[in-house]
């Protein structure tokens, strides 16, 4: 059915405590066009993890090399993510997504031609320059497509669909790894997918405009000051946002995407068998993302001031428990690992449907692009880099099981406790954003 209206009266739109918004026509279709961009951005790192066992034989790589690849690519993202958001203010968000997607695809294909680790590292870091644009710009657009009451469902659906497709691509890439030189073809395939995603955005996506889903008037972006001192002062003047940046730095589950397959090969499974973990983790992420988004929206409606924070804490605690079972015991056969890693990823998949809308709720439309550049391109990227660099080095010395204990279990318990601080800041910051005081 067609979506009925562009605006919804506040009295009919939401229970007391929720912020009403406008209905953007065709928003789900637009979201489906953006989703492949997120998929290809994620593939930039997953292809290395999936094909690592074959690459390490050809190029003489160790776990430390894998950690270095992933860490330096995130550092590149931390630098270029904010720059791409600033460029999008001038050239347009769609244009930047198209250009960076084509750039990333070309350099990933070039990775497949590498004859040494330094060549691979150089091409991979060039691809990371383009990959840095996708997530902060896409999240900025999602906030403009969907109003406050439906953002959890939208983000959960996007991440769930992306991961489900990734779960199909992962085992296919792993099959390539079994063939001589197959990892080179794997990079070529992923590079081609990046090009297709960029063309879809070029041909089918239309930018709704900043603030399109808000109840007020459209917002004009300051094209010159995306990351001016004043913008950053406003952004970090939002206490909830500052806490969320630290919370992302404590998110140890970012490590699993890189080392899950390697961990299972150390348990004695072949690369092809270990790569089967992509299927339950993909399905788990899909179910967790969609269900988590729906549940979070319902919890938020029931408790606008604290619901999202309670959900965030519960997810960190549950993940720590499942990670303890999945990584600290030796199970017979691949099936228990597939089940436990699938459940871990389901919990992880529910996180974007909580933390992204939480940040959107406390930031006005003109700050959301910079906010997600800092949160995803900088904070998450630096956390990912530190975890991967440390895990690569410590994994060689102590073993991945010990690393997983401290990062996936102990750190995630600390994360849950830290999130409790949001109960004091979040309600106040939502009210300030709603009243235009930010």
DAHUUR-V648029 format. One record per backbone hydrogen bond with DSSP energy under -0.5 kcal/mol. CO is the residue of the C=O (numbers start at 1). NH is the residue of the N-H. If there is no record, write none. Layout:
CO NH
CO NH
This chain:
9 12
9 13
10 14
15 18
18 20
20 215
21 8
22 24
23 25
24 27
26 30
27 31
28 32
29 33
30 34
31 35
32 36
34 37
34 38
35 39
36 40
37 41
38 42
39 43
40 44
42 45
42 46
43 47
45 49
46 50
47 51
48 52
51 54
51 55
52 56
53 57
54 58
55 59
56 60
56 61
62 66
63 67
64 68
65 69
66 70
67 71
68 72
69 73
70 74
71 75
72 76
73 77
74 78
75 79
76 80
77 81
79 83
80 84
81 85
82 86
83 87
84 88
85 89
86 90
87 90
87 91
88 92
92 96
93 97
94 98
95 99
96 100
97 101
98 102
99 103
100 104
101 105
102 106
103 107
104 108
105 109
106 110
107 111
108 112
109 112
110 113
111 114
116 120
117 121
118 122
119 123
120 124
121 125
122 126
123 127
124 128
125 129
126 130
127 131
128 132
130 133
131 134
131 135
133 137
134 138
135 139
136 140
137 141
138 142
139 143
140 144
141 145
142 146
145 24
147 150
147 151
150 154
151 155
152 156
153 157
154 158
155 159
156 160
157 161
158 162
159 163
160 164
161 165
162 166
163 167
164 168
165 168
165 169
166 170
167 171
168 172
169 173
170 174
171 175
172 176
173 177
174 178
175 178
176 179
179 182
181 184
181 185
182 186
183 187
184 188
185 189
186 190
187 191
188 192
189 193
190 194
191 195
192 196
193 197
194 198
195 199
196 200
197 201
198 202
199 203
200 204
200 205
201 205
209 212
210 219
211 214
213 22
219 221
221 223
222 225
225 228
228 232
229 233
230 234
231 235
232 236
233 237
235 238
237 239
238 242
239 243
240 244
241 245
242 246
243 247
244 248
245 249
246 250
247 250
248 251
250 252
251 254
252 255
253 256
255 258
255 259
256 260
259 263
260 264
261 265
262 266
263 267
264 269
265 268
270 274
271 275
273 276
274 277
275 278
276 279
276 280
277 281
278 282
279 283
280 284
281 285
282 286
283 287
284 288
285 289
286 290
287 291
288 292
289 293
290 294
291 295
292 296
293 297
294 298
295 299
296 300
297 301
298 302
299 303
303 306
303 307
306 310
307 311
308 312
309 313
310 314
311 315
312 316
313 317
314 318
315 319
316 320
317 321
318 322
319 323
320 324
321 325
322 326
323 327
324 328
329 331
331 333
334 338
335 339
336 340
337 341
338 342
339 343
340 344
341 345
342 346
343 347
344 348
345 349
346 350
347 350
347 351
348 351
348 352
351 354
351 355
352 356
352 357
354 358
355 359
356 360
357 361
358 362
359 362
359 363
360 363
364 367
364 368
365 368
365 369
367 371
368 372
369 373
370 374
371 375
372 376
372 377
373 378
374 379
375 380
376 381
378 382
379 383
380 384
381 385
382 386
383 387
384 388
385 389
386 390
387 391
388 392
389 393
390 394
391 395
392 396
393 397
394 398
394 399
395 399
399 403
400 404
401 405
402 406
403 407
404 408
404 409
405 409
405 410
406 411
409 413
410 414
411 415
412 416
413 417
414 418
415 419
416 420
417 420
418 421
419 422
420 423
421 424
421 425
422 426
425 429
426 430
427 431
428 432
429 433
430 434
431 435
432 437
432 438
433 436
